């Protein structure tokens, strides 16, 4: 799906990855699930590109529903894959903390599970090699993506600012569709290691001034970064309010 000039989405509101398309080549942001490979090739073709035009893949973090086809792209086509140094092990199948009990509704949960299974979520191929990146680094890739540390969902979660397309990619820094409850709009993402830290980290993306704020789950947000942060903070506060008995 073409979102804007030089900006494309792979997948849907359940799981999404992105392409930054420039005359110098393509930067891929996240890799969804293994079964998104066909969607990836289709979206490249729609942008007038092929895998040979891809210069690098940047992970917002190392969870299975973000590393999907990354190893295939690296192994078969020599495309470098970048992950934050604190999530490099996670992207290679290393251990991750157990999360607290999650709120859920049966319908949205079943849709998430069915889509994940259909797209290869049961056959994750973890990365065998990553290039480690750090907070504040600008990568030598099309669009000059700048890395902004966004710890909370995982220790090595990052946002990726690409001013060339007026966008910041936030992975699971927040979501606009909770895959477990079906709730829509900017809100904290489920399966977050440190929820309070994740919300506090969002202020780090405010100075990007980006129009597009693009999560790994949910509809693309084009209402500006400040509004996205404010809505997520408000949703987190509302969730913390005591419920009437």
C-alpha positions in Angstrom: 0.0 0.0 0.0 1.4 3.4 -1.0 0.9 5.8 1.9 2.7 8.8 0.5 5.4 9.8 -1.9 8.3 7.3 -1.3 6.5 5.6 1.6 4.8 2.2 1.4 3.3 -0.3 3.8 3.5 -4.1 3.7 0.9 -6.1 5.5 -2.2 -4.7 7.3 -3.5 -3.3 10.6 -2.7 -6.6 12.3 1.0 -6.7 11.4 2.8 -4.2 9.2 6.3 -3.4 7.9 7.4 -0.5 5.7 9.4 0.6 2.7 11.2 3.9 2.2 11.7 4.2 -1.6 14.3 6.7 -2.9 16.3 7.1 -6.2 19.3 5.7 -4.3 17.4 2.5 -3.3 15.1 1.1 -0.7 15.3 0.9 3.0 13.0 -1.7 4.7 11.7 -1.0 8.2 10.8 -4.3 10.0 10.1 -7.6 8.3 6.7 -8.7 9.6 6.3 -12.5 9.5 8.0 -15.0 7.1 4.8 -15.2 5.0 5.0 -11.5 4.2 7.8 -12.2 1.7 5.3 -12.3 -1.2 3.7 -9.1 0.0 7.2 -7.5 0.2 8.0 -8.5 -3.4 4.6 -7.2 -4.6 5.0 -3.9 -2.9 8.5 -3.5 -4.3 7.2 -4.1 -7.8 4.4 -1.6 -7.2 7.1 1.0 -6.4 9.0 0.1 -9.6 11.8 -1.7 -7.6 13.2 -5.2 -7.0 15.1 -6.9 -4.3 18.3 -5.7 -6.0 17.3 -2.2 -5.0 17.1 -2.9 -1.3 20.1 -1.5 0.6 19.3 -2.4 4.1 16.6 -3.6 6.6 16.3 -1.8 10.0 14.5 -3.5 12.9 12.6 -1.5 15.5 13.1 -4.4 17.9 13.8 -8.1 17.8 10.4 -9.8 18.3 9.2 -12.6 16.0 6.5 -10.6 14.3 9.1 -8.0 13.2 12.0 -10.2 12.1 9.9 -12.4 9.7 11.7 -12.4 6.4 14.8 -10.6 7.6 17.1 -13.6 7.6 15.9 -14.7 4.1 16.6 -11.2 2.8 20.1 -11.2 4.4 21.1 -14.8 3.5 19.7 -14.9 -0.1 20.3 -11.4 -1.2 23.1 -10.1 1.0 21.1 -7.3 2.5 22.4 -6.0 5.8 20.0 -6.2 8.8 20.4 -3.6 11.6 19.2 -4.1 15.2 19.9 -2.1 18.3 22.8 -3.6 20.3 20.4 -4.3 23.3 18.1 -6.3 21.0 20.6 -8.1 18.9 20.3 -11.3 20.9 16.5 -11.1 20.9 16.5 -10.8 17.1 18.6 -14.0 17.0 16.1 -16.0 19.1 17.5 -15.2 22.5 15.5 -15.2 25.7 13.0 -12.4 26.4 11.3 -11.5 29.7 7.9 -12.8 30.6 5.2 -10.1 30.4 2.4 -9.6 32.9 -1.1 -11.0 32.2 -2.6 -9.3 29.2 -6.2 -8.0 28.7 -7.8 -9.7 25.7 -11.0 -10.4 23.9 -11.6 -13.7 22.1 -12.6 -12.4 18.7 -9.5 -10.1 18.1 -7.2 -12.6 19.7 -8.4 -15.4 17.3 -8.1 -13.0 14.3 -4.5 -12.2 15.3 -3.6 -15.9 15.8 -5.3 -16.9 12.5 -3.5 -14.2 10.5 -0.2 -15.0 12.2 -0.4 -18.7 11.4 -1.4 -18.0 7.8 1.6 -15.7 7.5 4.1 -18.2 8.9 4.1 -17.1 12.5 4.8 -20.7 13.6 8.0 -21.0 11.6 10.1 -18.0 12.6 13.6 -18.0 11.1 15.7 -16.0 13.5 18.6 -13.9 12.3 22.1 -15.5 12.4 23.9 -12.2 11.9 23.0 -8.5 12.6 24.8 -5.2 12.4 24.4 -3.6 15.8 23.3 0.1 15.9 23.1 2.6 18.7 20.9 5.5 19.9 21.6 8.7 17.9 23.2 6.9 15.0 22.3 7.8 11.4 22.6 4.8 9.1 24.2 4.9 5.7 21.0 3.8 4.0 18.4 5.5 1.6 16.6 8.2 3.5 19.4 8.5 6.1 17.4 6.9 8.9 18.2 8.2 12.4 17.9 5.8 15.4 16.1 7.0 18.5 16.3 4.8 21.5 12.8 3.9 22.7 13.3 1.4 25.5 10.3 -0.1 27.2 8.6 -2.5 24.9 12.0 -4.2 24.9 15.4 -3.0 26.1 16.6 -2.4 22.5 13.4 -1.0 21.0 14.0 2.0 18.8 12.1 4.6 16.7 13.5 5.3 13.2 13.2 8.9 12.0 13.3 9.4 8.3 12.8 13.1 7.6 13.0 12.5 3.8 9.5 10.9 4.0 8.3 13.0 7.0 7.9 9.8 9.1 9.0 8.2 12.3 8.6 4.4 12.6 7.9 3.3 16.2 7.5 -0.5 16.0 5.7 -1.4 19.3 6.5 1.9 21.0 2.8 2.2 20.8 0.0 0.7 18.7 -3.0 2.0 16.9 -4.8 -1.4 17.1 -4.4 -3.6 20.1 -4.2 -7.1 18.5 -5.5 -8.7 21.7 -8.5 -6.5 22.3 -9.3 -4.9 18.9 -9.3 -1.4 20.5 -8.2 1.3 18.0 -6.4 4.6 18.2 -3.0 5.4 19.7 -2.5 3.4 23.0 0.2 1.3 24.8 1.2 -1.9 22.9 0.6 -5.3 24.5 3.4 -7.6 25.4 5.6 -4.7 26.6 8.4 -5.5 29.0 8.3 -2.2 30.9 5.0 -0.4 30.2 5.8 2.8 32.2 9.2 3.2 30.7 7.7 2.7 27.2 5.3 5.6 27.7 8.1 7.8 29.1 10.3 7.0 26.1 7.8 8.4 23.6 8.8 12.0 24.4 12.1 11.2 22.7 10.3 11.2 19.3 8.6 14.6 19.8 11.3 16.7 18.2 11.1 14.7 14.9 8.0 16.8 14.1 6.9 13.9 11.8 3.5 13.9 10.1 3.5 10.1 9.8 3.9 8.0 12.9 4.0 4.4 11.9 3.5 1.5 14.3 4.0 -2.2 13.7 0.4 -2.9 14.5 -2.6 -0.8 13.6 -3.5 1.9 11.0 -0.9 4.4 9.9 -1.1 7.6 11.9 -0.9 10.8 9.8 -2.0 13.3 12.5 1.5 14.3 13.6 3.8 13.0 16.3 2.7 15.3 19.1 -0.9 14.2 18.8 0.1 10.6 18.7 2.1 10.9 21.9 -0.7 12.8 23.7 -3.3 10.2 22.7 -1.1 7.3 23.8 -0.3 9.0 27.2 -4.0 9.7 27.7 -4.9 6.1 26.8 -2.3 4.8 29.3 -3.7 7.0 32.1 -7.2 5.9 31.4 -6.2 2.3 31.6 -4.6 2.9 35.0 -7.7 4.6 36.5 -9.5 2.4 39.1 -12.6 0.8 37.7 -15.9 1.3 39.6 -17.0 -1.9 41.4 
